[in-house]
Amino acid sequence: MDTALHRHDISDRSWEIIAPHLPGKKGDWGRVAKDNRQFINAVVWILRTGAPWRDLPPEFGDWKNTHRRFCRWRDKGIWEGLLAVVIDEPDFEWLMIDATHVKAHKHACGAKGGSEAIGRTKGGSTPRFIWPWMRMVCIVTAGTVADSTVAPELTADFKADAALADKGYDSQAFVDSLEASGIEAVIPPRKNRKRQRIYDKYLYRLRHMVENAIQQLKEWRGVATRYAKRASSFLAIVQIRCVFQWLKIL
């Protein structure tokens, strides 16, 4: 076996954790899948290297079937479901919110119906993350969309003591929505605010944790650069990366 090719294969311990939650188990409707582990390893190889699906080494199986299966799991919410499985007792005391720009490769353009979540000026996508202490939730938008406009969507389903975010989220509408939910807004005010808002500067210093987490996610080349035409595919890629971040600490 080529050890260089398989050095990122899922470990036995991680496989034991996720295997019972994958489709195709004995007792599930339909035929029993015999190659779930090989399929997971194939997807991870593609996302870690940033290689085109066509360049998937034959040892991992047929690239067309692998890509088709990736999309099928995406549409059925299986990748998102795996993330929910591996999350271990998230702490909702604090919400940490941030965004990062991801350059879109030319192959990410040209989806049927038009390019998805790709900004004209910045030429990329912007994943928006909310980090309720070791639980990552993400949405993908065009790079030109303002952070504060999508923040209420990220925080709508959460209850917490405080939300930590940078000045890009200093929108009165967003601050009001947090306060209406009983969440303290730990957000530095913009300099052009006529009335400067007081915030907990000590607590704000902890916001670096969400930045660190995002940088770790972008260690995979398939996350650092967007090659997927569909925004839903790129979101699934980020979810898979989050799954493997969690598996490292379980």
N, C-alpha and C positions, 0 to 999 in steps of 0.2 A: 504493500500500500504506500502511495506517495504521501509521506508525512507532512510535507509542505502544503500539499493540496488539502489535507484534512486537519490541519492544526487548529482550525476554528470550529470543528464539529462539536455538537452539543455533548456535554459530559453525561456520564451514566446517572449521576445524581440529579441533574437538571431534567433529564429525560424521564426519570421516575416521577417527577413532580407534574409534568405537563401531559404525559402520555394518557392518563385516564380521562383527560378532558378533550381529547381530539376525536373528530368523527372517524367512523370506520372501525370502532371497537366491536369485539364480539358481543352480540346482543343488540347492537344498533340496527336500525332499518337499513337495508341495502347490503352490499357485499362488504366483507371484512378487508380493511386496508392492510397490506403487508409491508408497505414502504413509507409509512408516516415519518419515521426517523430520517430516512434518506431524503425525503422531500424537505423536511425542516433544515437539514444540513445544506441542501442545494440552495434554498432561499437565503440562508445566512451567508453562504459563499458569494452569492450575487450582491447582496447588500453591503457586505464588508469590502468587497473589491471595487464595487461600482461598475462591474463589467456588464455588457449587454447580455440579455437572456440568451441570445444566439451563441454566445461564447461559453455557455455552461459546459464544463468538462463532461464527457460521456459517462464517467463513473457515477455521476449524480442522477443520470437518467435523461430522457428526452427533454430538450429545452422547451418545446412547444407545450407538452403536457404539464411540465412544471409551472410554466407561466400561466397556463389556463387554470390550473388548480389554485395557484396563488390568488388569482382574480375571483375564483369561486368562493374561496374562504373569506376573501375581503367582503364580497357582497353578502355573505351569510353572517358576517359579524364574528367570525371565529377568532380572528386575530385580536379584536377588541375584547372578546370573551376571555381569551388567555391572559390578557393583562389584568382583568378583574380577578382571575384565579390566583395569580402569583402575588398580588398585593397583600401584604401582611400587616394587619392592624394599623391602617393609616391614622395619623393624628390630625384632627381637623381644628386644632387650636389656632393655627395660622394658615393663611393662604398666601402663597408667593406667586406673583404673576410676572411674566416677562415674554418678550418676543425676540425672534432672531430671523435675520434675512438669509435665505438660501438661494444661491444663484441657480437659475434654471438653464440646463443644457439645451442646445437647439433641438435635441430629440424630444424634449418635454413639450414642445409646441406642436400644433397641428392635430389636436384631438378632434374627433368628430363633433361637430357643433361649435367648434371654436376652442381656443386655448383656455384652460381652466386655471384660475387662481394664479395668473402670471401678470405682474405689473408691467406697463409699457416703459416707464422711466427707469425703474430699478432693475428690470429684467429678471425678476425672480419671484419666488413665493415667500410668504412669511408665516411660518408656524407660530401660533400664539399658545403659550403654555400657562397652565395654572398648576401650582405645586402645593397641594395640601399635605405637607410634610411626608414625603416619600410616596405620594401618589401623583402620577403625572396624567393630566388631561390636556388634550391638544386639539386645536382647529387650524385649518390652513386657509389663508386668504392671499390675495394679490399683495405684492410688496408695497403698493401705494396706499393701502388701507390704513387709516390712523389707528393706533393701538387702542385708544380710549373708546372707539366706536364699537368694538367687539368685546370689550371687557365685561359688560353686563351679561352677555351670553355665556361667558366662561364661568362667572360666579353665581349664576342664577340658582343652581341646585345645591349650593353649599351653605352651611351654617358654621360660622367660626367667630373667634374673638376679634381677630384683626386680619386685614389684607395688606400685604406689603408689595409695593410697586414703585417704579421710578416716575420721574416727572412726566413721562409720556402718557401716563394714565391720570394726570391731574385734570380731569374733566368734572365740572360741577354736577353734571347729570350722573356720572359714574359714582362720585362721592355720595351723592344723595341716595342712590340705589343701595349702596353699601350700608349707609346709616339706617335706611328704612328696614334693612334686614338684621339690624343690631350688630353690624360688623364695623369695627373701628378702621378708618382709612389711614394707614401709615404710608402716606404718599407726600413727598416734598412738594410744596406749592411752586408753580411757575413764577418767575421773577416779575412777569407783567400783571400778576394778580393785584387788584387794588387792595384787597383785604387778604393778607397773608394768613394761611391756616397753620395752626400749631400741630405738630406731629411728633411721635415718639422717636427721637433720633437714635436712641440706644437700640430699640427693637429693629429699626430700619437697617442697621448694620448687618443683620442676619440675612438680608435679601441676597447676599452673594451666593447662598446655597443653590438658588434656582439657576443662577448664571453658571455655576460649576456643573450642575446637572445637565444643562443644555450643551455645554462644551463636551461633556462625556458622550452625549448622544451623537454628536457630530464627528466622533472618532470613526464611525462607519462612513465610508465614502458615499454610500447610497443615501445617507441622510444629509451629509455636508453639501452635496450637489444633487439637485433634483433632475432625474432622468425620466421619471414616469410622466406620461401624458395626462393621466387622470389625477385630479386632486385627491380622490378617494384612495388611489393606489399609494400616493405619497404619504397620506395619513396612515394607511395600514403599515407602511414601512417604518414610520416613527413609532407606531404601537409595538411592532415586533422588536425594535431596538429597546424600548422601555421594558418589554418582557425579559430580555436578556440582561438588562441592568438589574432587575429585581432578582433574577435567578442567581446572580453573583453573590447576593447577600443572604439567600435563604439556606 
